[in-house]
Amino acid sequence: MIIRGSESVLVMGITGKQGTFWAERMRDYGTKIIGGTNPKRAGETHIGLPVWASARDAANTKPIDAAVLFIPPMGVKDALLDAIGAGIAKIVCLTEHVPVQDTMYALAAAREAGARIIGPNTAGLVTAGESFVGFMPAFNPRVFQKGRVGVVSRSGSLGTLLCLNLVQNGLGISSFVGIGGDPIIGTTTRDALVALNEDPATDMIALVGEIGGGMEEEAAEYARTMKKPVAAFIAGAASPPGKKMGHAGAIVMGDKGSWAGKKTALEAAGVAVTSTPNDVAVVLARIAAGKA
């Protein structure tokens, strides 16, 4: 789920306002954008790139390693199935408010085909200095300096803040993995930890979690086995139980998914849990300097 500069990317929904803007930013950054899709404009050229009717049509023309979706919620299921049917192994779904039953159907199809969906409701993926897909500000050097810290976040905004804090504390980013904030997603916190733990370009990992669900607790089980240091910030410490906060996945029922439960599980696994995103950067900077 780490995007590489050598990987070709198809932009599904490339002719829309957001698809156009971000396709240009991605291409300017170095992402290998090969074109996009819009069934109503197939055969045209848009921002100097070919437009196909579908991912399947595109795959018949060029090899495609990844796809990124700028598609409205009700069209996401068909777009995901199209990308899966085209044999695309890495599919980044930015869209929020995707019907849960559509997500479940697409995730089942992806598992059967051996494809990986990142999202829905993700801000995307960044490999600093190489490539990005989505709408993270990879091109802003104040936020994304190339370095050795991998970042995992449910939230795009909090993930961006953490990356900024890392750079301000003299560190840089290897890869950013936005897993998405919906209650059902294709890539979990644990999945992202595994990828970054196996990534030779990553020495340390910064994690942004949120209340709700059990992903951080599941990730803690894996973190216990890791040799790379991990520091985390969990948003939602002051949120009341039973109240939905922010992302669709951020709801706490009793002790399940609570801030305290996540903090306890992560700390028991050797993860440093801090009170602010900047403190995550401070902890990792101290480790990098050999002072922790």
VENDANOR-V202676 format. One line per field, one symbol per residue. ss: DSSP state (~ for helix, > for strand, _ for the rest). phi: phi as a letter, one per 20 degrees, with the letter a starting at -180 (. if undefined). A space follows every 50 residues. Layout:
# VENDANOR-V202676
ss=???
phi=???
This chain:
# VENDANOR-V202676
ss=_______>>>>>____~~~~~~~~~~~~~__>>>>>>_~~~___>>__>> >>__~~~~~______>>>>___~~~~~~~~~~~~~____>>>>______~ ~~~~~~~~~~~~~__>>>>____>>>>___>>>>___________>>>>> >>>__~~~~~~~~~~~~~____>>>>>>__________~~~~~~~~~___ ___>>>>>>>____~~~~~~~~~______>>>>>>_______________ __>__>__~~~~~~~~~~___>>>__~~~~~~~~~~~~____
phi=.eedfeeecddenfefgfgfgffffffffpfefeqbcagecgnedclmcf ddfbffffffdbfcebccddcfgfdfgffffffffenfeccddefdmfgg ffffffffffffemedddofmdeoccdgncabcpceeffeffdcefacde ccbfdffffffffgffffendcdebdceeodffccecegfgffgfffeef eddccdcddbfnmcffffffffggeeeffccccdfogeffgndfcmfgee cddmefmfffffffffffenefddebgfffffffffffemdc
